[in-house]
């Protein structure tokens, strides 16, 4: 499994952070896109590992995510591109996996000095910024360039982000705009 070097900055102002990224020389690589996903438990009750089937509007991926810890380098993943969102969901069903939830979010993507920046908007919570780079140090460096200190970064998953707002994402079967 590959390590994903990624951190979130919780509760950002979408327009202010987009302006800051551009002022620093960042480039927008796509307008706001609706993303949809199914999430499946691998082992019921094990919140540390799951399957995600995601359609970004440009490609569909199937991913196994495993959380080792909430740090910048705490998520490990294996991902592959698949050709059909609904057919892959059906295939997973034939293998015994039924989605525990369907989720939508909106994403606006940028690159800044080699780092991938995503402004994510999810129903019921404020937008947040994800910073992904090739190393932990690069994530921290780009965050600091944007004005965020390392202690403002978290590697927590979306379930824990929702829990900050007293929302149990595991109990929501359909999360739509």
PyMOL commands that set and color helices and strands:
alter all, ss='L'
color gray80, all
select helices_A, chain A and resi 14-23+85-94+136-145+150-152+158-163+169-171
alter helices_A, ss='H'
color red, helices_A
select strands_A, chain A and resi 2-9+27-41+49-55+60-67+75-82+101-112+115-122+128-133+174-175
alter strands_A, ss='S'
color yellow, strands_A
deselect
rebuild
show_as cartoon
